[in-house]
Amino acid sequence: MEIIDIISYPSIVATCDALVGLFANGEWKSLSKEMELYELGKVAYVMTIVWATIAWQVFSVGLVGLIFEVSSLFCNSISILGFPIFPVLGVVFFHDKIDGVKVISMVLAIWGIVSYVYQQYLDESKPKNDSRIAN
């Protein structure tokens, strides 16, 4: 139950902060206009927001679970794995355009993943070499 608590409380605080900001600067007045301008309609707009929220919560619970069960480094590597994948999926499914910033972030994410995998390879192969020398 602690994973849910660790995710729930910051999410509640963030939601309250976002609602205070939404009402404090008056942007709540433009929400209906934003829904009307959404190409797929109001229901699709609400469903997009709701499912994006659910997906982020599931993702957050999974990451905290990875931190508790494996390590924070592995959790970070898994979350970074999405950086090069999701822009490509956005291009394929939503016909999004890839600009220079996305390309640079994808290259850095791939570099980080490859570095993590290579370091794991080095760490796994090192004890085998040391044990042969000792024997």
C-alpha positions in Angstrom: 0.0 0.0 0.0 3.0 2.3 0.4 3.5 2.7 -3.3 -0.1 3.9 -3.8 0.4 6.4 -0.9 3.7 7.7 -2.3 2.0 8.4 -5.7 -1.4 9.5 -4.3 -0.4 12.3 -2.0 1.8 14.2 -4.4 -0.8 13.7 -7.2 -3.5 15.2 -4.9 -1.3 18.2 -4.1 -0.4 18.7 -7.8 -4.1 18.5 -8.8 -5.1 21.0 -6.2 -2.2 23.3 -7.3 -3.4 23.0 -11.0 -7.0 23.7 -10.1 -6.0 26.8 -8.0 -3.9 28.0 -11.0 -6.7 27.3 -13.4 -9.2 29.3 -11.4 -6.8 32.0 -10.3 -5.8 33.2 -13.7 -9.2 32.7 -15.3 -8.4 30.0 -17.8 -11.4 28.0 -16.7 -13.5 30.4 -18.7 -11.8 29.2 -22.0 -12.2 25.5 -21.3 -15.5 25.2 -23.2 -14.1 27.1 -26.2 -11.1 24.7 -26.1 -13.4 21.7 -26.1 -15.4 23.1 -29.0 -12.2 23.7 -31.1 -11.0 20.2 -30.5 -11.3 18.4 -33.9 -12.8 15.2 -32.6 -15.4 16.7 -30.4 -16.1 17.4 -26.8 -16.4 13.7 -25.7 -13.1 12.8 -27.4 -11.5 15.8 -25.7 -12.7 14.7 -22.2 -11.8 11.1 -23.0 -8.3 12.1 -24.1 -7.7 14.0 -20.8 -9.2 11.2 -18.7 -7.2 8.4 -20.3 -4.0 10.4 -20.4 -4.4 11.0 -16.6 -5.0 7.3 -16.0 -2.0 6.3 -18.1 0.2 8.7 -16.2 -0.9 7.4 -12.9 -0.3 3.8 -13.9 3.1 4.8 -15.3 3.9 6.6 -12.0 2.9 3.6 -9.9 5.0 1.3 -12.1 8.0 3.5 -11.8 7.8 3.7 -8.0 7.3 -0.1 -7.9 10.5 -0.4 -10.0 12.4 1.8 -7.5 11.3 -0.4 -4.6 11.8 -3.8 -6.3 14.9 -3.2 -8.5 16.7 0.1 -8.3 16.3 3.8 -9.1 18.9 3.5 -11.9 16.9 0.8 -13.6 13.7 2.8 -13.1 15.3 5.8 -14.7 16.5 3.7 -17.6 13.1 2.3 -18.2 11.5 5.8 -18.1 14.2 7.2 -20.5 13.4 4.3 -22.8 10.1 6.0 -23.7 11.9 9.2 -24.9 12.9 7.8 -28.3 9.8 5.5 -28.7 6.9 7.9 -28.1 7.9 10.6 -30.6 8.2 8.0 -33.3 4.8 6.6 -32.3 3.4 10.2 -32.5 4.8 10.5 -36.0 3.3 7.2 -37.1 -0.1 7.5 -35.5 -0.8 11.2 -35.2 1.3 12.5 -38.1 3.3 14.7 -35.8 6.4 16.5 -37.1 9.8 15.8 -35.7 11.9 18.9 -35.1 15.5 19.3 -34.0 14.8 19.3 -30.3 13.0 16.0 -30.6 15.8 14.5 -32.6 18.4 15.6 -30.1 16.4 14.3 -27.2 15.9 10.9 -29.0 19.7 10.7 -29.7 20.5 11.5 -26.0 18.0 9.0 -24.7 19.3 6.2 -27.0 22.9 7.1 -25.9 21.8 6.9 -22.2 20.1 3.5 -22.7 23.1 2.1 -24.6 25.5 3.5 -21.9 23.4 1.8 -19.2 23.3 -1.6 -21.1 27.1 -1.4 -21.7 27.8 -0.6 -18.1 25.6 -3.6 -17.0 27.6 -5.7 -19.5 30.9 -4.6 -18.0 29.7 -5.1 -14.4 28.5 -8.6 -15.2 31.6 -9.6 -17.1 34.1 -8.2 -14.5 33.4 -10.7 -11.6 33.8 -13.6 -14.0 37.3 -12.4 -15.0 38.3 -11.7 -11.4 37.2 -15.1 -10.2 39.3 -16.8 -12.9 42.4 -14.9 -11.8 41.8 -15.8 -8.1 41.6 -19.5 -8.9 
